[in-house]
Amino acid sequence: MLDVVFWLAVIVLPAIACLATILLFPPGATNVPMHWNAAGDIDGYGSPWTMLPFGMIMGATNALLAACYAFNDFLYDHGLVHNISRKGALILYRVLAAFIVIVTVGVLVFWASQAMAAMA
């Protein structure tokens, strides 16, 4: 049961975090900084909603890891996993999924803080 809750959480959290971040911006905002070059200059603007696919892709990546977790024995039995134990692979899937959520939230916090500062 805890596995199901964990996997559902890591699949939906990136999209929820993305939606929460988008809702921080004023309604109808279309001139939000979206990209910075290596010198730190803004070189791309857009609607905050253009960040939603980012959250969806991260959630889909975690869904793929959840499928690998669920079919771990199948992957081993067909020789598709090497150089790690069955138990180690299960731990690795969980760690990678949590890492993806942490990175997603970090990117969103950075983007929102920089965009809000540039808009002020």
N, C-alpha and C positions, 0 to 999 in steps of 0.2 A: 504493500500500500504506500509506504514512504517513497518507493522508487517512482510510482506513478505521479505522486504529488511533486516530487523533485523535477521529473522530466516535463510535466505540464508547466511548472513554474519557469524553468529555464527556456521553454519554447515561447511562452507569452510575455515574459518580462521585457525582452528587448523592444517589442512593439509597444507595450504599455509605457515604457520609459521614453520612447520616441514620441508617443502621443502627448505625454505629460510635458515634455520639453517644448513641443510645438505649441501647446496651449499657453505657454508663458509669453508668447509674442502677441502683440495687439491683433484683434480680428482684422482680416483683410490685408495684413502686412505682405507686401510683395517685393520690397526692396531690402531684404535681409541679407547681410553678408553670408556667403555660403562657402567661399574658398579664399585661402590666403596663399600667396606665393612664398618662395624661400626667403625673401627679404622681409616678410611680414606684412606686405601690402595686400589689400583686398583686391582680388581680381575676378570675383564672381559674385553675383547677386541673384536672388530668387525668392520664391515663396518658402516659408518654413516647411510646407508640406512636401517639398522635394526631399526632405530627410526621411520620410516615412518608408520608402523602399529599403533604406539602410537597416532600419529596425526589423523589417520583414525578412530580409536576407539573413540577418543574424539569427532570427528565430527559426528560419528554415534550416540553417546550418545545425542548430541544436536539435531540430527534428531528425536530421540525418544521423547525428550522434545517438539519438534515442533509438533509432532503428538498428544501428550497429550494436547498441547495448542489448536490445531485445533479441537480436539474432546472433549473438556472440558465439554460441555453440555451433550454429550452422556455419559461420565464417571459419571457425577452427576446423570443423569436420571436413570442409572443402579446401583446406590449405590456403585460405586467403589472409591469415594473420600469422606473422612470424616474429620470432625474437622477443616475445613477451608472453607471460603466463596468461591463462584464461582470467584469473582473478585480477591480475595486473591490468589487463585490457579494460575490464569493467571499471576499475578505479580511474584509469586514464580517460575514458569517455566522460565520466562525471567531472573530473578536473578540467578537461577542455571545455565542457559546457559552461561550467561556472566561470572560467576565464573569459569566455566569449561574452557573457553577461557583464562582467566587470569592465571589459574593454569597451563594450557598447555604451554603458553608462558613462564611463570616462570621456569618451569621444563626445557624447551629447552634452555633458557638463562643460567641457572645453568650448565646444561650438557655441552653446548658448551664452556663456560668459563673454566670449570674444565678440559675438554678434551684438549682444546687448550693449557692451561698452562702445562698440563702433557706431551704434545707432543713437547713443546718448549725446 
